[in-house]
Amino acid sequence: MNEWHDFFVAIVGASAALTGLIFVGISINLTRILSFSQLPRRALLSLILISIVMVISMVLLIPKQTDFVCGVEVLLLGLFCWSTSFFISVSIIKKTDKQYKKAAVRMMILNQLSTLPYIIAAIFLLFNNENGLYFIAAAFIFCTIKAITDAWVLLIEINR
């Protein structure tokens, strides 16, 4: 796991910065965000997705952990992220106007693609297979793309 150290350090910094950007976007446009029934949930989901990236990176930087322990940690965090993402996405779809439901379903699919790799990674790590770290990297990439997309909506698109 030592080969991944620099990657996780970089991800902690990048995800912390993006988390801050999302908080700024929310605070600048709070009144506008609250005027849409689904946007507060989308903002929360975005914060969860990018915060999990940061937290998993931090956890994996803890020295002298076995792959099994890392697998348990990633599994617990991944299950939390996946289930939270699922339930928030379903609530967004329920509150979305009929004309925007397809877009909301696409967002849900992207959320699921972003979080399921954590669970796959955890299974690999639980069986002492460090190849699971590649699934974590994939999850980080998907979650970051999703968070950047949401940050764009919360900062720019909401004011159009």
N, C-alpha and C positions, 0 to 999 in steps of 0.2 A: 504494500500500500504506500510505501515511501515515494514511489514514482509519481503518485498523485498529489503529493503535498502542495506543490506550487499551484496546481490547478485549483484545489480547494481554497487556498489562500486568496487567489484571484477572484474566485466566485463569491467568497464572503464579502469582499470589498465592493464588487460590482452589484451584487444583490442588495447590499445595504444602501448604496447610492440610489438604486432604482426604487427601493422601498420609500426612501425620502422623497423622491420625485412624485411618487403616487400620493403620498400624504400632502405634499404641496398642491398637487392638482385637485385633490379633494377639498382642501381648505380654501383655495382660491375660488372654486366654483361650487361651494357647498349648497348654496341656495338653489342653484340651477340643478344640481344633482338630485337634491331632495324633491324637486318638482316632477321627477320621473320615478314611477314606482319600482322599476327594475334596476336603476342605476346605483342606488346605495348597496344593493346586494352584489352587483358587478364590481363595485369598488372594493367591497369586503373580500370577495373572492380573489381579486387581483392581489390584494395585500397578503392573503393567505398563501397563494401560489408562490409569490416571490419570497415571502418570509420563510417558507419551508425550504426553499433553495438555500437560504442563508443558514438556517438552523441545521440542516443535514450536513452542510459543509463544515460548520463548527463542530458538530458531533464527530465527523470523520477525521478531524484534526486532533482529537484527543489522543495522546500518545499511548502506546502499548495496549491497545484494544485488539482482541482477536477478531477474525472475520465473522465469527458467530455472533459476538456481542454487537458488532457493527450491523450485522443483518437484523438482529432484534430491534435495534434502534431505528434503522431505516424502515423496517416493517411497521412498527408502531406509528412513526411519523407519516409514512406513506399511506397507511390505512386511514389515519385521521384526515390527511389531505384529500385522498380519493373520496371518502364518504362525505366530507364537508362540501367538496366540489360538486358531488352528485346532487346532494339535497339542495344546495343553493341554486344550482342550474335548473333543477326541476321547479323550484319556486319561481325563478325568473321566467321560465317558459309559461307557467300557469298565469302569470301577471302580464304577459306580453300580448299586445294586440295581434289579432289574427294575421294581419298583413306582414308582421315581423317575426312570426313564429319560426319560419324556416331559418332565419338568421340566428335566432336564439338556440335552435337545435344544433346548428353548425358550431356555435360557441360551446355548447355542451360537449360535443364530440371532441373539440380541441382541448377542452378541460380534461376530458377523460384520457386522451392521448398524452396529455402532459403529466398525469398522475399515475397511471398504471405502470409505467416503467419502474417506479420506485418499488412496487410490490414484486415485480419480476427480479429486480436487483437484489432485494432482500432475500428472496429464495436462493439465488446463487450464493450470496454471502453466508447464509445459514449452513450451506453445504461446503463452506470453505473454498469457494470458487470466486476469486477476485475479478473474474470477467463480469460480474454483476456491476462493477463500477462503470462499465461502459453504458449500462442501462441508466445509471444515475446521471451520467453525462447527458444522455438523450433527454431525460426528464428535465434536467436543468435548462437545456436549450429550448425545449417546448414551453416550459414555464416562463422563461425569460421572454420569449416571443409573445406569449399571451399577455404577460404583464406590460410589455412595451405597447402592445396594441391597446390595452385598456388605458394606459397612461395617456396615449394619444387621444382617445375618446374623451377622457376626463379633463384633459387640458385644452384640446383644440376643437374637436368635433362637436362637443356640447354647446359651443358658442356659435355654431353656424346657423 
